[in-house]
């Protein structure tokens, strides 16, 4: 697993130290994973919006091209 160094305000560090029993690196890792997951959902939603616009504009795509774009074989 890779390491990452973060800079946080001194006031926040003081508050984190009050709860030293918490694994703050684990909290940060989970927050990063949740954010990345949310961004991936946004990306998929944007792709659907683009496909919907293309469909409304009368554009079409072959099934093979659709599979390729969706990452399927």
N, C-alpha and C positions, 0 to 999 in steps of 0.2 A: 504494500500500500504506500502511496506517495505521501509526502509531508507538505504542509503549507503553513506559512507564517502570516499571521494577521496582525494588523495594528488596530487597537481599540482605544477609545478615550480612557483616561485615567479614572474618571468617575465610574465608568462601566466596570473596569477591572476591580475596583474597590467593591462593587456590588457582587461581582462574581466570586470574589474571595470569601464573602460572607457565607457562601454556599459551596464550600470546597469539596463537599461530599459528592457533588454532581460532576460527572465527566463532561466538561464543557466541550471538549473536542468531539465527543459523540453527538452532543446537541447541535454543534455546527455542521457536522457531517450529514445529519438527518435534514437540517434546514437546507443545505446545498442540494441534497437529493430531491427534496420536495420542490424546490425552485426549478431545478432542471426538468423535473417531470411536468410541472405547470407550463414551462416554456415549450416543451415538446407538444403538449396538448394544443397550445396556441398555434404552433407551426402547422399542425395537422388541420386545425380549424381554418387557418388561412388558405391552405391547399384546397380544402373543400369549397371555400368561398370562391377561389379562382376557378375551380372546375365548374361551379354553378354559373359564374359569369360567362365562361366559355360556352357552356351548354345553352344559355339564354341567347348568346350571340350566334348560335347555329354552328359552332365549331364542334367537330367530332374527333374521336380518338379510337384507334383500333384496340381490341381486347388485348392483344400482345403488348402494345405500347402502354396501356393502362397497367398491366401486370408488371411491366418493367419499372414504371414510375412508382408503383406501390411496393417495389422490392420483392416481388414474388417471381418464382420460376415458372 
